[in-house]
Amino acid sequence: MRAINRKALSIIFALFITSLWSATPKPSDSLSKWLQKFYTVGNIELSENGKWATFKKWHAQNNDTIMVVDVQAKNSTLGFLIKQPFIEFTPNNHLLSTGNNKAVWWDLINNHKWEIEKVSKAFTLGSGDRFCTISREEKAVIYDKKGSVVKSFDGVKGWVKQKDGIGYIIHKVEETWNIEQLTSTQSKTVFSSKYEIKNIEVLVKTNKFLAITILDKMANKIILQILNIPSGKIVYSKENDFKKFSSVKVKALDNLSTVVIDFQGTIPLENSPWLDIWYGNDRDMESRQYGKQIHDYSVWNANTGAEVQIDNQKFSEVIPFNNSNEVMVFNALEENDYILHRPLLNIYLYNVSDRSYKLIFRRVSKIVTDGLGKYIIAFDFDKRNWLLYDCQNNILKEIKKQDLQNPVFSADGTSILLESSLGLMNYEIKNENLRNVMKEKEYKTTVVNPEVVDLNNHFDIKIRKINLKTPLLLKLWDEKNNTTSYRLYKDKDEDINVIPFTKERIKELKFDKKLENFLFIKENYNIPPQVETYNTITKKNKIGYKVKLNDKSTSLLKQEVLTYKNTLGKELKAVLYYPINYDSTKKYPMIVHIYQIQSHTSNRYQMPKIDDPLGFNIRLLQQKGYFVLLPDIIHDNRGTGWSALDGVHSALDFLEKFKGIDKKRIGLTGHSHGGYETNFIATHSNRFAAYISGAGHSDIVRAYFSYSYKFNIPFYWQFENQQYEMFKPFAEDKMLYLNNNPIMHVEKVNAPILLWTGQKDETVHWGHTIEFYIGLKRNKKKVIALLYKEKEHDVGIGTVESFDLNKRSMEWWDYFLKDKKDIDWINQEMNKDAF
């Protein structure tokens, strides 16, 4: 009886999908209703005291519902918010949310909420005793915690809020510009000007200094003034030419001896209406798009008032790092040869006392400092290891071991934690001793709770530190078995398994300030997501919210993780998803999806969707009676295409004895890099009945020598040191590139191929799809190209184009792998007399 019901369920679903997915791009009401049975959860937010949380529910056709829960209560759900994506918890157990031109103020203890209309932005004050809303009509209103109006301001032009709960607003009263300070008890005017106040920012955490940018448009001046907030006095003032400099940034850390003042401007390139000149020695090609970036740098000592001008011609970036006498400086163009996405840097230390500078690192990246101004560590690109510079003693040390990542300094500056694939390493700075501090050394280990401050996000320069006298939270990943554990190390003798090793996917782990309450999502391919909690005091785990589906097919999902070797003896993995209601006496078609390493996704919950931005949905394919295979691809010295071909063929060889797969009805698909791999495999394989290739390169030589208008730089970095992993320039090994180039063998494609791209795609220029189409057409191959006129690298979610691509992709597979030949748009290509 059970088998009959499963079979019936499968047949009914197939008829259901076929009948409902009409010729129009958008789904029918009935299909939409069926898809609404499925949803997932994410975007967890946890209050600092660990008691309250919010998370979003994603349905197939909408994602605007946010659940509000009491983490510590039995009946945890308090209610929900609609279209309120911006969430802020307060220490006194309130929640403030904004979105959809509305704010919600929620007393969580009493579960009472107020809705305030016509609000574009809002923020809390103090511990939540007051909050401020700002409307599009430039009106700010201050409320107390009971939702009563305390005060209002008109003419509001801007605002900023500190972490300590103090806010500032810019508002104009007649011809006067004012800055109002807002606290949990009062508001007061701290600054006034007859000129426009363009921007305000509070320097560091002390709430002592306020940087104010002022525009005198009549005199074409941009003025920076720094206000000492407690005294009300201006302690710094500098003006510049507004025609040259449009903004000013102030970079300050806890050490106020080295405050960096940065007036910024852009000089547009001189454009001729009939000529554009490109120079071979140009190291600033981005300026062709954005103009030449100029700076006027100075370093100000807030303690003494002294100021030092920096040579803006020699150095393009000046970065404070909590050193009382030195700042980091570099010229971003000095090593910019475009073989990397971001240039390597030569780092200098600039001494503000004697205005001298010295080179400390050459050709480095991933720069991390200790937050004390004592040590800087950077990755040496040429030696492939880490270098440590002692700023006080002018000593450079080399950490020779490779496979080390993401350094984290101890808060006292005596040691550095370095993550690795085999445990966690600790480097003792004084004696240069490097040792593995983990008892279990076979796991890839990540430090979860470092304190991170971005000093320069564009060039990946950060403070990363952790107080080792407080608990250390680590993530351990067993790559071989794809299991994960989170552990809290309180001291040498005590560690707590917050999450023991599990095959379930753990995502969005959140924790409170004391590292006592943890909140996370757990899911698997056959287990819908559930929100769980763990308390380190009670040592108890609790399910806070469980996704409940009105669909029995979830329990029928089946999957295997396969392990095999390629022809070079390299061990690979693949994830094989079975059709719903799999019957071992039958044969089923299979879709192979490729994109480098995919086996780590085996524990992801797959929600059915018909608006996937890539036109590929595992769950829907399973439900439609397909196997789905996700093989890993590891690049080697044969080149990207050949290693992909070998990896895919090795997976198919491994499945050769598997009787449930119809070997004559296998399709291959991929997008972007996977689209390139699909194109290459299609020119060298005879094992597939059909292909779908999305937005992939067809001519990697053309791509190598192209200029990317997406990144505004030459594109050869992508091949030499990034995704293609050629690790050689074309000039050094031309045959490597030519042998891995799909267009060179386009005449060998022997199965129908569906190509798709967006005609505004600059990530992989859409001309590559056209080129492959032309090559196939010239050689009289069966091909259809879908060109989405307004789309870029994918077709988006919930768009007309996404519904169309998903519909056509499924029809393509059904036509060639299930012999469903009543599809007009495909017949127009396949039938000889269609035109």
C-alpha positions, 0 to 999 in steps of 0.5 A: 500500500505504501509503494502504491501511494508513493507511485501515485504521489509521483504521477500526480505531481508530474501531471500537476507541474506539467499542467500548471506551468503554463506558457506564460513566464510567471507561474499559475496561482495553483503552482504558486499555492503548492510552492507556498508549502515550502519555506526556509529561515535565515537572517538571525539576529540575537540581542546582546543579553541572549534573550530575544531573537528575530529571523526571516522566513523565505517562502517561494514567492516572498521573503518579507516575514520576520519572526520575533521569539523569546529564546528562553521561553517555552512558547517562544514565538512573540509575533512577527514583522512584515517588511521590516528588515532593519532590526535593533534590540535594546538593553532594556528589552525593546526592539526597534524595526524599520522598513516599508515607510514604517517603524515598529517599537516593541516592548518585548517583556509585555509583548506590546508594540506601537507602529509609526507611519511615514518613517524612513529611518530610526535608531534607539537612544541610550539603553532604549529609554528613547528612540528617534524616527526620521521621515522622508519629509525631513522630520525627526521625532523623539519618543520615550520608551512608552511611545509618547512624543518627547520632541521633534525637529524639522529640516533634518538633513542627516544623522549618525549614532554611536554604539553607546546610544548617543545620536546626532542629527543635522537640521536646518532652521531658516538659514542656520544649520545645527547639530543636535545631540540626542541622549536617553534623557535630553537633546541639546544643540552642540554646533551651529553654522551659517554654512551647509553641514554636509556630514558628521562622524564621531571619532572613536568610542570616547564620544569626545570629538565630532568631525564636521564637514561644512560647505561654503559654496559661495567661496567654493570651500570644503571645511573640516572642523573637529569639535571637542564635544564636552567643552564645545570648542573647535579644536581643529579646522582646515579648508580646501578647494571644493572644486578639487575635493568633494568630501573629507574622511577622518580615520581615528582609532583609540590612540588619538596621537595619529588621527588621519585627515583625508580630503578626497576628490576625483579628477575626470579624465580628459575625454576627446569626442573622437579619441581615447588614448590607452597607455601600456604603462598605465597602472591606474586603469580604473580611473578610466571609469571613475576618474583619478582619485586624489587626496590631501592627507595630514596626520593630526595629534588630538592631544597636542594639536600638532599636524603633519602633511603627508606627501600625497604624490608618493603615497595614495593611502595613509592608515592609522593602526594605534601607533602613537608615532607612526602610520602605515602608508603605501602607493597602491599603484606601485606594484599594480601589474593586474596579475591579481584582482587587488594589487600587492602592496609595498608597505612603509611606516611613516614617522610623524615626528621626523617625517621619515619613512621606511619600507617594512614589507614588499609585495604583500597582501592580507595585512593584519595588525594587533590593535596596539600599534606594536606588530603588523603581519602580512602575507608574502605573495612570492614566498607564500608565507607570513611576515611579522614586523616588530614596529618598536624594535624594527625587526622583521620575522618570517613564519616559514610554515605554509597553509596558515590563514587568518592571523589573530593577535592575542590582546596582550600582543604576545602571540598570534593564532593562525588557522590551518587545515590541521588544527589551530597554530599558536605563534609565540612572538618573543621566542618565535615558537610555532605549535599546534594547540589542538588535541585533535589535529585533523580538523580545519579550525576557524576562530569564530569570535575575534574582534575585527576592525576594518582599517581599509576594506578595499585592500584587506587591512584589518585589526584582528585580536582576541582576549585569550583570558576570555572564552575562545570559540572555534569551528572545527570542520572534518572535511573528509566526512563533511561534519562540523563542531563548535567548541568553546574553550574557557581555559586549558582544562575546560572546553564545551561542545556547543555543537557536537560534530554533526552531519547537519549544516550549521549556519548563522551561529549567533551568540550573546556578549557573555558567550552563554547563549547561542542561536543557530540554524541546523538543516540537511538535505532531507531535514527542513531548517530549524532554529536551535539554542544552546546555553553554556550554563545549563548545558541544554540544547533546545529547538526554538523554531522548526520549519513545518511543511505540508509536504510528505515528499521531504521524507522521501528524499535520498542522497549519497556522497560518492568517493572515487579517483580521477585518472591521476589518482586524486580522490574526489567526491560527488553528491548524488541526489535520487529521484523522489519515489526511486524504484530500483527496477527502473532507469531514470535520466540524470542531470550533472551540474558542475562548478568546482568543489560542490561536495561540501553542499551535501547537507544543504536543504534544497527548497523547490523554486521556479525562479532560481536565478540560474535556472537550476533547482535540485529539489524540483528535478528530483520531484520530476524524476531525475537523478542529480549529480554534483561532482567535485572538480579539482584543477591541475597542471593539465588546465581548467578544461581538461581537469574538469572533463576528467573529473566529470568522466571519472564520476560517470565511470564510477556510476557505470555499474549503477543500474538505476541511471539511464546512461543514454539520458544524461544532461550536463549544465553549469553557470559562469565558470561552470558554463565554461566547463560545460562548453569545454566538456561539450567539445570533448565528450560523447557521454551527454544527450544534452547541455545547458550552458549559462554565461560561460566563457567560450574563448579563454584566449579572448577572455585573457586578453580582454578588458573587464568593464565589470572590474575596470581592469584587464582580465588576465588575473582571473586566469593566472592567479584566480578561478582558472588556476592556470598559474602561467601567463599565456606567453609562457605556455600558449598550448596550455590555454589553446588546449583548454579553449572550448571554441577551438573544438566547437565543431566536435559538439555532438549533442543539442545545447541551450545557451543563455546569458544576460545582454548586460553581463560584464562579469563574463561578457555576453559576447562569449555566448554569441561566439559559441552560438555562432561557432555551433551554427557555422558547424550546423550543430543543434543550438538555441541561445536565450539572450535576456536583454535587461539582465546581467550575470544571472536573471535575478529572483522573482523576475519574469526572466527567472520564471522563463529560464526555469521553465525553458530549462525544465522543458529542455531536459524533458525534451531530450531526456524524457522524449517529450517532443510537444514543445514548440520553441525547441521543435523550431530548432530541431525540425528541419522545416521549422523555418 
